[in-house]
């Protein structure tokens, strides 16, 4: 009997091979082994690009990497970026002109989420490796275009997932992989954004789904990547609810931006951008170039993303996940529980009443984003075996740099790109795709009222990676 194997089926049955080829770090192919610096360009000179993927790399890897070009649609931000990053490379408003002129090895993409695919695809097609900030992109069509571009290219995509590199998430991975609670059957995962950090998304371009794909994609891509990595399985089906009930047109006040608002004294969400030197220099001083307002009103009616979200995710290995994201919590943190055939793991971070700790919610976000704080903190992971008492595993890590993940991610990418990681933390295009496809499926489920299968979105077939 003759069997026809189409492209989708082939990709599904060869999952292990495809995953390995897509996750290989490209930077070990040249530069380090040849004793030359990586020639890098940065496209998108916002706060994340100029700091984490800009100034930090200049400071920490002077003998490994050099910036040979910066690109942005805003010439004012480009001028600021040069000064802030302390680089003398040329600047461009035309991406293709930059790549053609400076011939980089690596393109770093930190533009608005909805434009990631443009620069990833162009970078690959023009002969460069690409390192992109999360999320990979914002919808399934753009995702498929990126997958196709990498397949036809000799080059690779790296996705900058820093959370999976932190010592605390890594300890959870170690316990799950070791079989500490047997086969995982279900997971409860809840993430809380506070009224400082959560509200900030609604002030920015992230409040528009056409720019950021909603927080199902922009923010939750972090959380979904952790789930995929922890479970070592791909998502198969998603059913979700979501609504906009707190921000946007629901607010009691309305203005154009905080600076000029008539309700400064009444609005508890008022943010004085004039006291933030970096935001003033990077954004406010350059508004006249492209009209981007960094302190827009978070109650403006054009906001069209969700501020409360809940999903059920069924994985290929039949693990069920209950997930939620809240954007106006009094505190910021997360908690997770893994139920297994032999026990349960409970873990949480930054839930103030869990350890009687208090920290200003605005200071907490600044600390997480900072690359300076290296003081070690200790937090527990609880392992409870069936028919036995629980055991506390204490994990030490710094609060700064996303729980210590930022530095480890940078070191792997630029110092030891060819080194095998025991926890499989390097992330490639498949990881980026599977994380955003959960969010895309959640959006589609809310709109249709029906479950959405991941295999309907791109030609990637969900698989169980550990087999």
C-alpha positions as CSV (number, residue, x, y, z in Angstrom):
1,X,0.0,0.0,0.0
2,X,1.5,3.3,-1.0
3,X,1.7,6.0,1.6
4,X,1.9,9.7,0.7
5,X,3.8,11.9,3.2
6,X,3.0,15.6,2.8
7,X,5.2,18.4,4.0
8,X,3.2,18.9,7.3
9,X,3.4,15.2,8.1
10,X,7.1,15.1,7.3
11,X,7.8,18.0,9.6
12,X,5.8,16.3,12.3
13,X,7.6,12.9,12.1
14,X,11.0,14.5,11.9
15,X,10.4,16.7,15.0
16,X,13.5,15.8,16.9
17,X,15.8,16.5,13.9
18,X,14.1,19.7,13.0
19,X,14.2,20.9,16.6
20,X,17.9,20.2,16.9
21,X,18.7,22.0,13.7
22,X,16.6,25.0,14.5
23,X,18.0,25.4,18.1
24,X,21.6,25.3,17.3
25,X,23.3,28.6,18.2
26,X,24.9,30.1,15.0
27,X,27.5,32.2,16.7
28,X,29.8,29.3,17.2
29,X,30.2,29.0,13.4
30,X,32.5,32.0,13.1
31,X,33.9,34.9,15.2
32,X,34.9,33.0,18.4
33,X,36.6,30.2,16.5
34,X,38.2,32.5,14.0
35,X,39.4,35.0,16.6
36,X,37.5,38.0,15.2
37,X,34.7,40.1,16.6
38,X,31.1,39.6,15.7
39,X,29.9,42.5,13.6
40,X,26.5,43.4,14.9
41,X,23.8,45.8,13.9
42,X,20.8,46.9,16.1
43,X,17.4,47.7,14.5
44,X,15.1,49.4,17.0
45,X,16.6,51.9,19.4
46,X,14.0,51.9,22.2
47,X,14.7,51.4,25.9
48,X,15.2,47.6,25.6
49,X,17.4,47.8,22.5
50,X,19.7,50.5,23.7
51,X,20.2,49.0,27.1
52,X,19.9,45.2,27.3
53,X,20.9,44.5,23.7
54,X,23.0,47.7,23.4
55,X,24.9,49.3,26.1
56,X,25.2,46.1,28.2
57,X,26.8,44.2,25.2
58,X,29.2,47.1,24.5
59,X,30.3,47.1,28.2
60,X,30.4,43.3,28.8
61,X,31.7,41.9,25.5
62,X,34.2,44.5,24.0
63,X,36.5,41.7,22.7
64,X,33.7,39.6,21.3
65,X,31.3,42.0,19.6
66,X,31.3,45.4,17.9
67,X,28.3,47.4,16.7
68,X,28.8,48.4,13.1
69,X,25.4,50.0,12.6
70,X,22.2,51.3,14.3
71,X,18.8,51.6,12.6
72,X,15.5,53.2,13.6
73,X,12.7,55.2,11.9
74,X,13.3,58.0,14.4
75,X,16.6,59.9,13.7
76,X,16.4,61.6,17.2
77,X,16.4,58.2,19.0
78,X,19.3,57.1,16.8
79,X,21.4,60.1,17.9
80,X,20.6,59.4,21.5
81,X,21.4,55.7,21.1
82,X,24.9,56.5,19.8
83,X,25.6,58.5,22.9
84,X,23.9,56.2,25.4
85,X,25.5,53.1,24.0
86,X,28.9,54.9,23.6
87,X,29.4,53.7,20.0
88,X,30.7,55.5,17.0
89,X,29.1,53.4,14.3
90,X,27.0,54.8,11.4
91,X,23.3,55.2,11.8
92,X,20.5,54.5,9.3
93,X,16.8,54.9,8.8
94,X,16.9,52.3,6.0
95,X,17.5,48.8,7.2
96,X,18.5,47.3,3.8
97,X,20.9,50.1,3.1
98,X,22.6,49.5,6.5
99,X,23.0,45.7,5.9
100,X,24.3,46.3,2.4
101,X,26.8,48.9,3.5
102,X,28.2,47.4,6.8
103,X,27.8,43.7,6.0
104,X,27.0,42.5,9.6
105,X,27.3,38.9,10.9
106,X,24.4,39.4,13.3
107,X,21.2,41.5,13.2
108,X,19.6,42.2,16.6
109,X,15.9,43.0,16.3
110,X,14.3,45.1,19.0
111,X,11.6,47.0,17.1
112,X,7.9,47.1,17.7
113,X,6.6,43.6,17.9
114,X,4.5,43.8,14.8
115,X,7.5,44.6,12.7
116,X,9.9,41.9,14.0
117,X,9.1,39.6,11.1
118,X,10.2,42.3,8.5
119,X,13.7,42.6,9.9
120,X,14.1,38.9,10.8
121,X,13.2,37.8,7.3
122,X,15.3,40.5,5.6
123,X,18.2,39.8,7.8
124,X,18.1,36.1,7.0
125,X,17.6,36.7,3.3
126,X,20.5,39.1,3.2
127,X,22.9,36.5,4.7
128,X,22.9,37.4,8.4
129,X,22.1,35.5,11.6
130,X,19.3,37.1,13.6
131,X,18.9,37.6,17.3
132,X,15.4,38.8,18.1
133,X,13.8,40.1,21.3
134,X,10.7,38.3,22.4
135,X,8.0,37.8,21.1
136,X,9.1,36.3,17.8
137,X,6.2,38.0,16.1
138,X,2.5,38.7,16.6
139,X,0.4,36.4,14.4
140,X,0.5,33.0,12.6
141,X,1.0,34.4,9.1
142,X,4.1,36.3,10.1
143,X,5.3,33.3,12.1
144,X,5.0,31.0,9.1
145,X,6.9,33.6,6.9
146,X,9.7,33.5,9.5
147,X,9.8,29.7,9.6
148,X,10.0,29.6,5.8
149,X,12.7,32.2,5.7
150,X,15.0,30.3,8.1
151,X,14.4,27.1,6.2
152,X,15.5,28.6,2.9
153,X,18.5,30.4,4.6
154,X,21.9,29.2,5.6
155,X,21.4,31.4,8.7
156,X,19.7,31.0,12.0
157,X,17.3,32.8,14.4
158,X,18.0,33.1,18.2
159,X,15.1,34.2,20.4
160,X,16.1,36.1,23.6
161,X,14.2,34.2,26.2
162,X,15.9,35.3,29.5
163,X,13.4,33.9,32.0
164,X,14.4,30.2,31.3
165,X,18.0,31.1,32.2
166,X,17.3,32.2,35.8
167,X,18.5,29.9,38.6
168,X,14.9,29.7,40.1
169,X,13.1,28.5,36.9
170,X,16.2,26.3,36.1
171,X,15.8,24.5,39.5
172,X,12.1,23.8,38.6
173,X,13.3,22.3,35.3
174,X,15.9,20.2,37.1
175,X,13.3,18.8,39.5
176,X,10.8,18.0,36.7
177,X,13.4,16.4,34.5
178,X,14.7,14.2,37.3
179,X,11.2,12.8,37.8
180,X,10.8,14.2,41.3
181,X,7.0,14.0,41.1
182,X,6.6,11.4,38.3
183,X,4.7,12.2,35.1
184,X,3.3,15.7,35.0
185,X,-0.5,15.6,34.6
186,X,-1.6,19.2,35.1
187,X,-0.3,22.7,35.9
188,X,-1.8,25.8,37.5
189,X,0.1,28.9,36.5
190,X,-0.9,32.4,37.4
191,X,0.9,35.7,36.7
192,X,0.1,39.0,38.3
193,X,1.2,42.4,36.9
194,X,0.8,45.3,39.3
195,X,-0.7,48.7,38.9
196,X,2.7,50.1,38.1
197,X,4.2,47.7,35.6
198,X,0.8,46.3,34.3
199,X,-0.5,49.8,33.6
200,X,2.6,50.8,31.7
201,X,1.7,48.4,28.9
202,X,-1.5,50.4,28.3
203,X,0.4,53.7,28.1
204,X,2.6,52.5,25.3
205,X,2.1,51.0,21.8
206,X,1.6,47.7,23.5
207,X,-2.0,48.8,24.3
208,X,-2.8,48.4,20.6
209,X,-3.2,44.8,19.4
210,X,-2.1,45.7,15.9
211,X,1.3,46.7,17.4
212,X,1.9,44.2,20.1
213,X,-0.5,41.3,19.4
214,X,-2.1,41.8,22.9
215,X,-0.4,40.8,26.1
216,X,-1.3,37.2,25.2
217,X,1.7,37.5,22.8
218,X,3.9,40.4,24.1
219,X,4.0,39.4,27.8
220,X,2.7,35.9,28.0
221,X,5.2,34.6,25.4
222,X,7.6,34.6,28.4
223,X,5.2,32.4,30.4
224,X,4.3,30.1,27.6
225,X,8.0,29.6,26.7
226,X,8.6,28.6,30.3
227,X,5.7,26.1,30.2
228,X,6.9,24.6,26.9
229,X,10.4,24.3,28.3
230,X,9.5,22.9,31.7
231,X,7.1,20.3,30.2
232,X,9.3,19.4,27.3
233,X,6.2,19.1,25.2
234,X,4.4,21.3,22.7
235,X,1.0,22.9,23.1
236,X,-1.8,21.1,21.1
237,X,-5.0,23.0,21.8
238,X,-6.1,26.2,23.5
239,X,-9.4,27.5,24.9
240,X,-9.4,31.0,26.3
241,X,-11.4,33.9,27.8
242,X,-10.3,37.5,27.9
243,X,-11.8,41.0,28.3
244,X,-10.9,44.7,28.7
245,X,-12.7,45.9,31.9
246,X,-10.2,48.1,33.7
247,X,-8.2,50.2,31.3
248,X,-9.1,51.8,28.0
249,X,-12.5,53.4,27.8
250,X,-13.4,51.9,31.2
251,X,-11.4,54.5,33.1
252,X,-13.0,57.4,35.0
253,X,-10.7,60.0,33.4
254,X,-9.4,60.7,30.0
255,X,-6.7,62.8,28.5
256,X,-4.1,62.8,25.7
257,X,-1.0,62.2,27.9
258,X,-0.1,62.4,31.5
259,X,2.0,65.6,31.1
260,X,-0.9,67.7,30.0
261,X,-3.8,65.9,31.7
262,X,-6.4,67.9,33.7
263,X,-6.8,65.0,36.1
264,X,-3.3,64.7,37.4
265,X,-4.4,65.2,41.0
266,X,-7.3,62.7,40.8
267,X,-5.9,59.9,38.7
268,X,-4.1,57.2,40.8
269,X,-2.3,56.1,37.6
270,X,-0.7,59.5,36.9
271,X,2.9,59.1,35.9
272,X,5.2,62.1,35.8
273,X,7.5,61.3,32.9
274,X,9.4,64.5,33.4
275,X,11.0,62.9,36.5
276,X,12.4,60.0,34.3
277,X,15.6,61.4,32.7
278,X,16.1,58.5,30.3
279,X,12.5,58.5,29.1
280,X,12.7,62.3,28.5
281,X,15.9,62.0,26.5
282,X,14.9,58.9,24.6
283,X,11.2,59.5,23.9
284,X,9.9,63.0,24.8
285,X,12.7,64.9,23.2
286,X,12.1,62.9,20.0
287,X,8.3,62.9,19.8
288,X,8.4,65.5,16.9
289,X,10.0,63.0,14.6
290,X,7.4,60.2,14.6
291,X,4.6,61.3,17.0
292,X,5.2,58.5,19.5
293,X,3.9,59.5,23.0
294,X,5.5,57.5,25.8
295,X,3.1,58.7,28.5
296,X,-0.2,58.3,26.7
297,X,-3.4,58.0,28.7
298,X,-4.1,54.4,29.6
299,X,-7.8,55.2,29.5
300,X,-7.7,56.3,25.8
301,X,-10.6,54.7,23.8
302,X,-8.3,53.2,21.1
303,X,-6.9,50.6,23.5
304,X,-8.0,47.3,22.2
305,X,-6.1,44.6,24.1
306,X,-7.3,42.5,27.1
307,X,-6.5,43.3,30.7
308,X,-7.7,40.0,32.1
309,X,-7.0,36.7,30.5
310,X,-7.5,33.0,31.3
311,X,-6.7,29.9,29.2
312,X,-6.8,26.2,29.3
313,X,-3.9,24.6,27.3
314,X,-3.8,21.0,26.4
315,X,-0.3,19.7,25.6
316,X,0.8,17.0,23.2
317,X,1.6,14.7,26.1
318,X,-1.9,15.2,27.6
319,X,-0.8,17.6,30.3
320,X,-3.5,20.2,31.1
321,X,-2.5,23.8,32.0
322,X,-4.8,26.4,33.7
323,X,-3.2,29.8,33.0
324,X,-4.2,33.4,33.9
325,X,-2.7,36.8,33.5
326,X,-4.0,39.8,35.5
327,X,-2.8,43.4,34.7
328,X,-4.0,45.4,37.7
329,X,-2.9,43.4,40.8
330,X,-1.8,45.3,43.9
331,X,1.4,43.3,43.7
332,X,3.6,41.7,41.0
333,X,4.6,38.1,41.0
334,X,3.7,34.6,40.0
335,X,2.9,31.2,41.3
336,X,2.8,27.8,39.8
337,X,1.9,24.2,40.8
338,X,2.8,21.0,38.9
339,X,0.7,18.0,39.7
340,X,2.3,14.7,39.0
341,X,1.6,11.0,39.4
342,X,4.0,10.8,42.4
343,X,3.5,14.3,44.0
344,X,3.3,18.0,43.5
345,X,5.7,21.0,43.1
346,X,4.7,24.4,44.3
347,X,6.8,27.5,43.4
348,X,6.3,31.3,43.5
349,X,8.2,34.5,43.3
350,X,7.5,38.0,44.6
351,X,4.1,37.2,46.3
352,X,4.6,39.5,49.3
353,X,2.5,37.7,51.9
354,X,4.2,34.3,51.1
355,X,7.4,35.5,52.9
356,X,6.2,38.6,54.8
357,X,8.3,40.8,52.5
358,X,7.5,44.3,51.3
359,X,9.1,46.2,48.5
360,X,7.8,49.2,46.5
361,X,6.1,47.9,43.4
362,X,7.8,50.5,41.2
363,X,11.2,49.7,42.8
364,X,10.6,46.0,42.2
365,X,10.3,46.5,38.4
366,X,13.4,48.7,38.3
367,X,15.3,46.1,40.2
368,X,14.3,43.3,37.9
369,X,15.3,45.3,34.8
370,X,18.6,46.4,36.4
371,X,21.8,44.6,35.5
372,X,23.6,45.9,38.5
373,X,22.1,44.1,41.6
374,X,24.0,40.9,42.2
375,X,23.0,40.4,45.8
376,X,21.8,36.8,46.3
377,X,18.3,36.1,47.6
378,X,16.9,32.7,48.7
379,X,13.5,31.5,47.7
380,X,11.9,28.1,48.2
381,X,10.6,25.4,45.8
382,X,8.3,22.9,47.6
383,X,8.4,19.3,46.6
384,X,5.6,17.1,48.1
385,X,5.7,13.4,47.4
386,X,2.5,11.4,47.7
387,X,2.1,9.7,51.1
388,X,5.1,11.7,52.4
389,X,5.8,15.1,54.0
390,X,7.0,18.0,51.8
391,X,10.6,19.0,51.2
392,X,11.8,22.6,50.8
393,X,14.5,23.2,48.1
394,X,16.0,26.7,48.6
395,X,17.3,28.4,45.5
396,X,19.8,31.3,45.6
397,X,19.7,34.0,42.8
398,X,20.0,37.7,42.3
399,X,16.8,39.8,41.9
400,X,18.4,42.0,39.3
401,X,18.6,41.1,35.6
402,X,15.4,39.1,35.6
403,X,16.4,36.9,38.4
404,X,19.9,36.4,37.2
405,X,18.8,35.1,33.8
406,X,19.9,38.1,31.7
407,X,23.7,37.6,32.3
408,X,23.5,33.8,31.8
409,X,21.6,34.3,28.5
410,X,24.2,36.8,27.3
411,X,27.1,34.6,28.3
412,X,25.7,31.7,26.4
413,X,25.0,33.6,23.2
414,X,28.3,35.5,23.1
415,X,30.9,33.6,25.2
416,X,30.0,29.9,24.9
417,X,27.6,29.6,21.9
418,X,28.7,26.1,21.0
419,X,28.6,24.7,24.5
420,X,25.9,22.0,25.3
421,X,23.6,23.3,28.0
422,X,22.4,20.6,30.4
423,X,19.0,22.2,30.8
424,X,18.4,22.8,27.0
425,X,18.0,26.6,27.6
426,X,19.2,28.1,24.3
427,X,16.1,29.1,22.3
428,X,15.6,29.0,18.5
429,X,12.9,29.8,16.1
430,X,10.7,26.8,17.0
431,X,10.7,27.8,20.6
432,X,9.8,31.4,19.6
433,X,7.0,30.1,17.4
434,X,5.4,27.7,19.9
435,X,5.4,30.3,22.6
436,X,3.6,32.9,20.5
437,X,1.2,30.4,18.9
438,X,-0.4,29.8,22.3
439,X,-1.2,33.5,22.6
440,X,-2.4,33.6,19.0
441,X,-4.6,30.6,19.6
442,X,-6.0,32.2,22.8
443,X,-6.9,35.4,20.8
444,X,-8.7,33.3,18.2
445,X,-10.4,31.2,20.8
446,X,-11.8,34.4,22.5
447,X,-13.0,35.7,19.1
448,X,-14.6,32.4,18.0
449,X,-15.8,31.0,21.3
450,X,-14.2,27.7,20.3
451,X,-10.9,25.8,21.1
452,X,-8.1,26.3,18.6
453,X,-5.6,23.7,17.6
454,X,-2.0,24.8,17.3
455,X,-1.5,22.7,14.1
456,X,-4.1,24.8,12.4
457,X,-1.9,27.9,12.6
458,X,1.4,27.0,10.9
459,X,2.9,23.9,9.4
460,X,4.6,23.1,12.7
461,X,3.2,19.9,14.2
462,X,3.1,19.7,18.1
463,X,5.4,17.0,19.4
464,X,6.7,15.6,22.7
465,X,10.3,16.7,22.7
466,X,11.7,14.4,25.4
467,X,10.9,11.3,23.3
